[in-house]
Amino acid sequence: MIKGIGIDIVEVERIREAIEKYKERFRNKIFTDEEISYSMEFKGKEYVHLAARFAVKEAFSKAIGTGITQGFRFREISVRNLPTGEPILLLAGNMREKYGKYQFHISISHTETNAVAVVVMEE
């Protein structure tokens, strides 16, 4: 049974500007080390991949119904790509404790300028 669905679109430029302005402070507040490493492998397109991961986190917050407030922790939600390229959602800490019993299905798409993500929460 579907318990929640969330969608988000992010302008790649907005993420690039935030990282350039706030440097490590922003990057390390939002993204896991694994997400940063993965995205940095795409030289010249790293902000596209970071924006896509940001969109997943925002879509997740909508799927669970809290938005990015009420105990939401960006670094406790991460995206990993399987060898097939399929993205999967990983939860840690408090997010895993609260929402680990659910299955999450994600889909990500992006262009040079925008990234979009959909998260479906299933019981």
N, C-alpha and C positions, 0 to 999 in steps of 0.2 A: 504494500500500500504506500502510495506517495504521501509523504508528510509535509513536504515543502519544496519549493522551486525558487531559484534566484537567477537573475541575469544581470550582467553589468558590462558596460562599454567604457573603455579608457582611452584617452588620447595619449599616444606614445610620447608626444612632446611634453605633456604635463609631468610624466614620470621622469623624463630626462631632466627637465628644469628643476624638479625637486631634488634629484640626486646631485646635480651640479651645484645647487644652492646649499643644501644641507649635508652633502658628502656622506661619510660613513654613518652619521647619526640617523639619517633617514633610511638609508639602505639596510642598516643593521636592526632598525626598529621594525621594518616591514618584512624583510626577506630572510629566509634561513641561509646558512652558509652554503648548503647544497644548491639552493635556487640561484644564488649569486654565481657560484662556480659554473653551473650549467649555462646560465645566460651569457657569461663572459666568454664562453667558447665561440660564440657567434659574433666575431669581430665586425663592427659596423652595424650590427643588428641586435646588440645586447639589450638596448632599451625596449625593443619590440617584445622580447621574451620576458623581460621584467614586467612590462605593462600587462602582458597576458597573465602572469602569475598574480599580479595585483587585482586584475579583473576577477580571477577565480576566488580570491579571498573576499572581495566585496560581494560576489554572487553567493558565496557560502553564507555570509552574514545575513543575506536576505532569505536564503533557504531555511535557515534556522529561526528566522523571525526576530532577531535582535538588532540587526544593523551592526555597525561597528562600535556600539556602546555596550553597556551591561556586561562587563567582564570579557569582552571579545579581545583576543590576543592574536595579532597578525602572525607572529612567528610560531604559533602553535598550529597553524594550518600551512601545509606546504604541498607543492606539486612536484611529482616525479614522473619522468617519462619511462615507460617500459621499453625494452629493446625494440619492440614493434613500433614505437613512437607514441603509443597510446598514453595519454596523461592520466595519472591517478592522484587522488587526494589522500594525503596522510595527515593524521591528527596526532598531537602530542599534548602532554600536560593536562590542564584543565579542560581543554576542548575535547580531548580523547575521553576524559572522565565523563563529561556531560553528553557527548554525542557519538561515542565509540560504538554504541549498540546499533547505530544506523548505517546503512550503505549509502555511499555518495557516488553519483555518476556525474562526470564532468565532460564538457566539450569546450574546446578553445579554438578560436580562429583569430587571425590578425592580418593586417595589411601593413604597409610602411608607416601609416599614420594612426591606426586604431587597433585595439585589441578587444575582443569580446569573449565572454565566458558564460556558460550556463551550468548551474549545479542543481541536480535533482537529489533530494533526500528521501530515502526509502526505508520503510520499516520492515 
